[in-house]
Amino acid sequence: MVTASRCCRQQSGNEMQAAIARMLPDGNRLHLQHGPIDLIVEASGTGQQKAYARAEKRFASILDEIVSELCLLRQQVTTDMKPKGAVAGRMYRAAILFGNEFVTPMAAVAGAVADEIISVISSIEGIEKAYVNNGGDTGFYLDEGQKIRAVMAADMKSSITIRSTDPYRGIATSGWRGRSFSLGIADAVSVVAENAAMADVAATLIANAVDLPGHPAIKRQPAIELSLDSDLGERLVTTDVGPLDEEQTAMALAAGLVRAEAMVRDNLIAGAVLFLAGEIVQTGKLALSSAR
């Protein structure tokens, strides 16, 4: 568990940094960055500039809001948690859906930030479609008749198409090679769900389940040794995965697929795609357009 004093020290440091907002060279996408949060925002329609202005204004306070509740958000999610901030609330509501196993609201942080900015953009009249990409965890808005194509970051060859008639507005990717720690060995797990926060949590948990416990080719280290503030504490996270044969790869993917299929049955996610050692398995309603 993170101590209150450590949370306070981090909060003070982040408050000294200002959020950055700038248009990218293409003149159509907005880049928002503040501490570890790094967003690419694109919206189309007559309300684009107004939407970007609103997004920039809302983004400026998000990091400090999250940091002010870090001590709570790094704890195992429970039904009696009462976060105060809007983004923290999104994190909590996503995490509690998966609370039958160890998970903290921090598992939803990237997706929840994307959802919050999308909610601001979609409230502007004249927006036809939009996305907010937070390091691969992405929230979408689609007006009637619109669709968006999302490329899977793990191989850049596979994609899914989400249409306005689909009740899914979030995609997220997790794995041991990503920005966050993983308990498993998946190169990547991409999930489509109702919103980005839910997809974020689900991708984390499915990636954790892709595993070969005790395998000598897998190196692990307590999360707290890599980051004193990690919500995973003493839990062993993956730091390297050596060569695996076809049978081992299939076993690890099968373990993750069981977890993903359960989430599909429980209507927590629309589908998932799991990547490991060049192999791909998938489940759910939305299929890859170019799966191998």
Summary of the structure (lengths in Angstrom):
residues: 292
radius of gyration: 18.7
end to end distance: 42.2
largest distance: 56.7
contacts: 1024
relative contact order: 0.11
helix: 35%
strand: 26%
